[in-house]
Amino acid sequence: MKITLKDGSSKEYSEAKSVYEIAKDISEGLARAACAGEVDGEIVDLRTVLDKDCALNIITASDEEGLRVIRHTASHVLAQAVKNLFPDAKITIGPAIDDGFYYDFDSQPFSREDLDALEAEMKKIIKQGHEITRFTLPREEAIKFMKEKDEPYKVELIEELPEGEEISFYDQGGFVDLCAGPHLMSTKGVKAFKLTSSSMAYWRGDSNKARLHRIYGTAYNKKEDLKAHLERMEEAKKRDHNKLGREMELFTTVDVIGQGLPLMMPKGTKMIMKLQRWIEDLEDKEWGYVRTKTPLMAKSDLYKISGHWDHYLDGMFVLGDPEKDGEEEVMALRPMTCPFQYYVYKAKQHSYRDLPYRMGETSTLFRNEDSGEMHGLTRVRQFTISEGHNVIRPDQCEEELKACFSLNRYILKVLGLENDVTYRLSKWDPKNTEKYLGDDEYWNSTQEVLRNILVEENVPFVEADGEAAFYGPKIDIQAKNVYGKEDTMVTIQLDCAIAENFDLYYIDQNGDKIRPYIIHRTSLGCYERTLAWLIEHYAGKFPTWLCPEQVRVLPISEKYADYAKKVADELKRNDVDVTVDNRAEKIGYKIREARMDKLPYMLVVGADEEADGTVSVRSRFEGNEGVKPLSDFIDQICKEIRTKEIRVELPEEEKHR
């Protein structure tokens, strides 16, 4: 057989050989570094035997897939350590994930002390250098094998596999786990790891199933890479919106109210109000939108027409018994606004001259997220979104999609977030067509329209099967949080099918009724999620226009309280958000506290300032900016707010003292 290597050279063998044997034949060093193989584009175990011509690439730790193999092996070492120290624990699943791995256990909760003990046990297992071997069993023997080991979750996984399936296992020093692989050749290959945290999880992510305990960890090939990662994670914790947002009193949560239902505190509410007013004015005054306000709930009849009842019921909060639907009135809180806005459009007849008809709404929506999925402000059960639906003629499709995309990119630029995002074309899953409206021709044509927009706009993008809405493909603008988890921030969706369901039409130049297309889009996206994004991006040091407190006036003693109030009142008259710190504290203390609160500006006032009508300006950006006439400072900050300028903060050593 002929094996073609990555560099174009080839090896020929007269007998079958494993990937590992071929790596060793190339060089001993490569074999030691090898983590897996890539055969004709497919990642395989080093133990995989090749017996025919193919292309082979040896995967090492310098490859992303090689790191995944190291982390997957580390997760099995963790499971072995848990079984050693907590024999009654039941093992479930332990995949590699971005930047690490996790393993879920049916067991007691794990404390930090437990994690430290498990790390020590893992080091013992690694030092013992167990060879990792793979073996297979027929399905029925595999079920019996795991029943004898009293591992019910593994039994459940095997029972779901088809009859006649051959099941693979990996053995490391007597610890055996059900796994498809690939794995390293020995536990010694796990060279640098750390258990980072533990949390609660549900079996299969279903809150109706067993409550489990998850251990997170990470692994690298080199200690210095692990150290760099842990330092990044420490910095991420400082920026984590779930921590920083609470410390800054932007939002909070309360158990008796419920998961995924955050309370916006006054400061966080102020920020969302600023964003909302900006977006509404931008859409209505500059981008041709009309504003609607529609109900938060509707009868099931509406969702049956839209298709949500058939395609999205599990994600909805239903008021009443769906089993008795038809016998009694069943309502549901809205998961999106589109079917409501269609009836705004239908309330009067429209000509082809009226299109595009752009409807915008600041929409409060409700989605029944799994409890295990919810996190801070990024995944919640009630949220507010800058939603809109553009009713267009087919010939307006390309132009209107480009306009929606341009609006999105303009908003990202103003917020300073344009470099944080990636773009995704979200397509249907042709292997699971029952989830979607329309046929192959519909999906192929609509996906091509969106693909052409992304190509013409010259932005790099990926394509993802199965991420489309049930009625049409999407352009999704994605961003990662500080821990690397990706979320959809903004979306544009093309829908050429739903007009039929709602009998939407316009009158063309010949007097005929024509079905329009619909663009479902957001301009900013979800306000709560965007606030979380801004907190993490700016580490709480927001642009001045967005800050809930833009200026704090600091009188150096109570004698100057009246002048401080006069300064604040003048700023308020110019729509600047200002407070006065009248506490009987030393001015140095007040300044330090204002810095800790990440304020853009502090105005120190005393006898000279009162006499001259000036303020002593200290900023987050440059430090001491000197004494200025109050009117000059007002002009400066009002321009900064009006233009939404993002001032650059100098390094501490360059600031004026």
Beta strands, then each sheet from edge to edge (+ up, - down):
strand 1: 2-5
strand 2: 10-12
strand 3: 17-18
strand 4: 34-39
strand 5: 42-44
strand 6: 49-50
strand 7: 54-60
strand 8: 90-91
strand 9: 96-97
strand 10: 100-106
strand 11: 132-138
strand 12: 166-172
strand 13: 175-178
strand 14: 192-202
strand 15: 211-220
strand 16: 251-252
strand 17: 263-264
strand 18: 289-291
strand 19: 297-299
strand 20: 318-319
strand 21: 331-333
strand 22: 357-366
strand 23: 382-392
strand 24: 421-427
strand 25: 461-465
strand 26: 474-480
strand 27: 486-495
strand 28: 506-507
strand 29: 513-514
strand 30: 517-526
strand 31: 551-555
strand 32: 578-580
strand 33: 601-605
strand 34: 614-619
strand 35: 623-629
sheet 1: 2+ 1- 7- 4+ 5-
sheet 2: 3+ 6-
sheet 3: 8+ 10- 9+
sheet 4: 8+ 10- 15+ 14-
sheet 5: 11+ 12- 13+
sheet 6: 16+ 17-
sheet 7: 18+ 22+ 23- 30+ 27- 26+ 24- 25-
sheet 8: 19+ 21- 20+
sheet 9: 28+ 29-
sheet 10: 32+ 31+ 33+ 34- 35+
end
